[in-house]
């Protein structure tokens, strides 16, 4: 694809990331309520009736967005908005069924559906590349088709629930529906504010500098999202399992898990150097994205700990309001920093740095609160060392050659690991 076509593809991905929040927390509430149960113990009729309400609701709430798409003057943006609406309906229904499987720890069945999407889309991309298709529209249509195929798989795996969709509604089902909304909407707002930390920045880049610059920044973010995709899947596996553990076992898991992640994750920054070589020789049009990637890659460290430990354990202990507080605080910081970056510094790199700072703020606040809650300790010294190591990575890559930066960061990382082991 050209830079502009890739930009519209990324705009579609960007819009669809927020489509999942149109369920207003229903899926999150259901996930929290059913988490830790066994599939055979579920109330199929209640979940089926709830799904019926959900489908009607989603169909109605998407109509204003379709109208916005139809009335847009840019035909490419119209296509992106309409396609995003279709995808949201398909994906939200699929997510409901997938979350049922995840809540009862049927991770294998849940993962197979995602694998179906990946395999089909890879095959589709190969065919389109063979046909030398560089227009973004066929890729989007194929992407939606892959999700439709995966949805059929989830329908088969949750057929007991699907068979109950048209069951007679009962008062207790409506009560559960409302209760799921009440508990889930806090988690949903927490998730929305968490995603908007980066989303606000991307939206600002698109509106201020246009689709081509948005494409370049999105290309750099793609590597971060690729890494975090694996982390998010791992966190989904952890939640239903941890719900079945006692507090002592969970606390021990957190203590060991945080120590392991704080030693391993900074090593992921070394991947920056082979990525820069890959981009330079394979996709030279995106060379400028390398300078943004140096600020974005450290997000992997903060977000990985946030998703694997903080998000998961706050859900397990039903401390969703604390999670909401961390995300909202970081979102406010992100909005302020982006405002300053756009209207005062007027530099794209300043906007990108704002993303990193906001994500770091969220992770640090959440870790301090969680650490105090679980093991009654404050880990300020450890957080300072981690932030110093990340600062070394960013500063060396800004002011010296990539080879020199690699050597300096390598020495700093070895010193960091050594000090951690000695302290332990």
ZAMARGU-4260 file (C-alpha; in steps of 0.2 Angstrom, whole numbers, plus 5000, padded with zeros to 4 digits):
<rodrens>
0) 5000/5000/5000 | 5005/5018/4998 | 5006/5029/5013 | 4989/5036/5011 | 4980/5020/5008
5) 4989/5012/5023 | 4983/5027/5033 | 4965/5024/5029 | 4968/5005/5034 | 4975/5011/5050
10) 4960/5023/5052 | 4948/5008/5050 | 4958/4999/5064 | 4958/5014/5075 | 4939/5017/5074
15) 4935/4999/5077 | 4946/4998/5093 | 4932/5009/5101 | 4917/5000/5093 | 4918/4987/5107
20) 4913/5000/5120 | 4896/5002/5112 | 4890/4987/5122 | 4891/4999/5137 | 4899/4987/5149
25) 4887/4973/5147 | 4900/4961/5141 | 4912/4966/5154 | 4899/4964/5168 | 4895/4947/5161
30) 4913/4942/5161 | 4916/4948/5179 | 4900/4938/5185 | 4903/4922/5176 | 4922/4922/5178
35) 4929/4906/5187 | 4913/4896/5184 | 4913/4880/5173 | 4903/4880/5157 | 4891/4866/5163
40) 4886/4877/5177 | 4881/4892/5167 | 4863/4897/5165 | 4861/4895/5146 | 4843/4903/5145
45) 4849/4918/5155 | 4864/4921/5144 | 4854/4918/5128 | 4840/4930/5132 | 4854/4943/5137
50) 4862/4940/5120 | 4845/4944/5112 | 4843/4961/5121 | 4861/4964/5116 | 4859/4961/5097
55) 4844/4973/5097 | 4853/4986/5107 | 4869/4986/5096 | 4858/4987/5080 | 4849/5002/5086
60) 4865/5011/5094 | 4875/5010/5077 | 4862/5019/5066 | 4869/5037/5071 | 4886/5032/5066
65) 4880/5025/5049 | 4872/5042/5046 | 4888/5051/5050 | 4897/5040/5037 | 4884/5043/5024
70) 4885/5062/5026 | 4904/5063/5025 | 4911/5072/5010 | 4926/5061/5008 | 4921/5045/5000
75) 4936/5036/5007 | 4932/5041/5025 | 4913/5036/5021 | 4919/5019/5016 | 4929/5017/5032
80) 4915/5023/5044 | 4902/5012/5036 | 4914/4997/5036 | 4918/5001/5054 | 4900/5000/5059
85) 4897/4983/5050 | 4913/4977/5059 | 4907/4983/5076 | 4891/4973/5075 | 4899/4957/5069
90) 4914/4959/5082 | 4903/4963/5097 | 4892/4948/5095 | 4907/4937/5093 | 4915/4945/5108
95) 4900/4941/5119 | 4902/4923/5114 | 4921/4923/5116 | 4920/4931/5133 | 4908/4917/5139
100) 4922/4904/5134 | 4936/4915/5142 | 4926/4917/5158 | 4924/4898/5161 | 4942/4896/5156
105) 4939/4887/5140 | 4954/4896/5133 | 4958/4883/5119 | 4941/4885/5111 | 4942/4904/5113
110) 4959/4905/5105 | 4954/4894/5090 | 4942/4907/5084 | 4956/4920/5084 | 4967/4908/5075
115) 4954/4906/5062 | 4953/4925/5059 | 4972/4926/5058 | 4974/4911/5046 | 4960/4917/5034
120) 4967/4935/5034 | 4985/4930/5030 | 4978/4919/5016 | 4968/4934/5010 | 4982/4946/5010
125) 4993/4934/5001 | 4980/4933/4987 | 4978/4951/4986 | 4997/4954/4986 | 4998/4941/4972
130) 4985/4951/4962 | 4995/4967/4966 | 4980/4975/4975 | 4986/4991/4984 | 4969/4999/4987
135) 4964/4998/5005 | 4945/4993/5003 | 4947/4975/4998 | 4958/4972/5014 | 4944/4979/5025
140) 4931/4969/5016 | 4941/4953/5018 | 4945/4957/5037 | 4926/4958/5041 | 4923/4942/5031
145) 4936/4933/5042 | 4927/4939/5058 | 4911/4932/5051 | 4919/4915/5048 | 4925/4915/5066
150) 4908/4920/5073 | 4901/4905/5065 | 4914/4895/5075 | 4909/4903/5091 | 4891/4900/5088
155) 4894/4881/5086 | 4904/4881/5102 | 4891/4890/5112 | 4876/4882/5104 | 4867/4879/5120
160) 4867/4898/5123 | 4862/4902/5105 | 4848/4889/5106 | 4841/4900/5120 | 4841/4917/5112
165) 4822/4916/5108 | 4818/4909/5125 | 4804/4918/5135 | 4812/4932/5146 | 4810/4932/5165
170) 4811/4945/5178 | 4827/4938/5185 | 4835/4939/5168 | 4831/4957/5167 | 4838/4960/5184
175) 4855/4951/5179 | 4855/4961/5163 | 4854/4977/5173 | 4867/4971/5186 | 4879/4966/5173
180) 4877/4984/5166 | 4880/4992/5183 | 4896/4982/5186 | 4902/4982/5169 | 4900/5000/5165
185) 4913/5005/5177 | 4925/4993/5169 | 4920/4999/5152 | 4924/5017/5156 | 4940/5012/5163
190) 4944/5003/5147 | 4939/5018/5137 | 4949/5030/5146 | 4964/5018/5145 | 4963/5017/5126
195) 4960/5035/5124 | 4977/5039/5132 | 4984/5034/5115 | 4968/5037/5105 | 4967/5055/5109
200) 4985/5058/5102 | 4982/5048/5086 | 4966/5058/5083 | 4975/5074/5086 | 4989/5069/5074
205) 4976/5065/5060 | 4966/5081/5063 | 4982/5092/5064 | 4994/5085/5052 | 4983/5074/5040
210) 4981/5056/5035 | 4999/5053/5029 | 5007/5059/5045 | 4994/5048/5054 | 5000/5034/5044
215) 5018/5036/5049 | 5014/5037/5067 | 5002/5022/5066 | 5016/5012/5058 | 5027/5014/5072
220) 5013/5010/5085 | 5010/4994/5075 | 5025/4986/5082 | 5020/4991/5100 | 5002/4984/5097
225) 5010/4968/5090 | 5020/4965/5106 | 5005/4970/5117 | 4993/4958/5108 | 5002/4943/5116
230) 5002/4951/5133 | 4983/4954/5132 | 4980/4936/5127 | 4990/4930/5142 | 4980/4942/5154
235) 4964/4934/5148 | 4970/4917/5152 | 4975/4923/5170 | 4959/4931/5175 | 4948/4915/5176
240) 4962/4905/5184 | 4966/4918/5197 | 4948/4919/5202 | 4949/4901/5208 | 4965/4904/5219
245) 4966/4910/5237 | 4973/4927/5242 | 4990/4920/5248 | 4993/4911/5232 | 4988/4927/5222
250) 5000/4938/5232 | 5014/4926/5229 | 5010/4926/5211 | 5011/4945/5210 | 5027/4946/5220
255) 5036/4934/5209 | 5027/4940/5193 | 5032/4958/5195 | 5050/4954/5199 | 5051/4943/5184
260) 5043/4956/5172 | 5054/4970/5179 | 5069/4960/5174 | 5064/4953/5157 | 5053/4967/5149
265) 5067/4980/5148 | 5076/4968/5137 | 5063/4969/5124 | 5069/4987/5120 | 5084/4978/5111
270) 5072/4974/5097 | 5072/4992/5092 | 5088/4990/5083 | 5084/4975/5071 | 5067/4984/5068
275) 5076/5000/5062 | 5087/4989/5050 | 5071/4980/5044 | 5062/4996/5040 | 5077/5005/5032
280) 5079/4991/5019 | 5062/4984/5017 | 5050/5000/5019 | 5061/5015/5016 | 5046/5026/5014
285) 5043/5023/5033 | 5060/5028/5039 | 5054/5043/5048 | 5043/5032/5059 | 5060/5025/5067
290) 5062/5042/5076 | 5045/5040/5084 | 5047/5021/5088 | 5061/5026/5100 | 5048/5034/5111
295) 5034/5022/5108 | 5043/5005/5111 | 5045/5008/5130 | 5026/5008/5131 | 5028/4989/5130
300) 5036/4989/5147 | 5023/4999/5156 | 5008/4992/5147 | 5014/4974/5149 | 5015/4976/5168
305) 4998/4985/5168 | 4989/4972/5158 | 4997/4956/5165 | 4997/4962/5184 | 4987/4978/5188
310) 4972/4975/5176 | 4970/4957/5180 | 4972/4958/5199 | 4961/4973/5201 | 4947/4963/5192
315) 4950/4948/5203 | 4949/4958/5219 | 4934/4968/5211 | 4944/4985/5213 | 4937/4992/5197
320) 4936/5009/5203 | 4954/5010/5207 | 4958/5004/5189 | 4946/5018/5183 | 4955/5031/5194
325) 4972/5026/5186 | 4966/5027/5168 | 4957/5043/5170 | 4972/5052/5179 | 4983/5046/5164
330) 4970/5052/5152 | 4969/5069/5159 | 4988/5070/5159 | 4988/5064/5141 | 4976/5078/5135
335) 4986/5091/5144 | 5002/5086/5137 | 4995/5084/5119 | 4987/5101/5120 | 5004/5109/5125
340) 5013/5099/5111 | 5001/5104/5097 | 4998/5122/5102 | 5015/5127/5109 | 5029/5115/5103
345) 5019/5111/5087 | 5030/5095/5085 | 5024/5078/5081 | 5038/5070/5092 | 5031/5080/5107
350) 5014/5072/5104 | 5023/5055/5103 | 5032/5058/5119 | 5016/5063/5128 | 5009/5046/5124
355) 5024/5038/5133 | 5023/5049/5148 | 5004/5047/5150 | 5006/5028/5149 | 5020/5028/5162
360) 5010/5039/5174 | 4996/5026/5173 | 5007/5011/5176 | 5017/5019/5190 | 5001/5024/5200
365) 4993/5007/5197 | 5009/4998/5203 | 5011/5008/5219 | 4993/5006/5224 | 4993/4987/5220
370) 5009/4984/5228 | 5003/4993/5244 | 4987/4983/5243 | 4994/4966/5241 | 5011/4965/5251
375) 5010/4982/5260 | 5026/4989/5253 | 5031/5004/5242 | 5042/5000/5227 | 5048/5018/5223
380) 5066/5013/5222 | 5063/4999/5209 | 5052/5011/5199 | 5065/5024/5198 | 5078/5012/5192
385) 5066/5006/5178 | 5062/5024/5173 | 5081/5028/5173 | 5085/5013/5162 | 5071/5018/5149
390) 5078/5036/5150 | 5095/5029/5145 | 5087/5020/5130 | 5078/5036/5124 | 5092/5048/5126
395) 5106/5038/5119 | 5095/5034/5103 | 5092/5053/5101 | 5110/5059/5103 | 5122/5046/5097
400) 5123/5033/5083 | 5112/5017/5084 | 5127/5006/5086 | 5134/5017/5101 | 5116/5018/5108
405) 5115/4999/5107 | 5131/4996/5116 | 5127/5009/5130 | 5110/5002/5133 | 5116/4985/5133
410) 5129/4989/5147 | 5115/4999/5157 | 5103/4984/5155 | 5117/4972/5161 | 5121/4983/5176
415) 5102/4985/5180 | 5100/4966/5180 | 5115/4963/5191 | 5109/4976/5204 | 5092/4968/5204
420) 5100/4951/5208 | 5112/4957/5221 | 5098/4967/5230 | 5087/4951/5229
</rodrens>
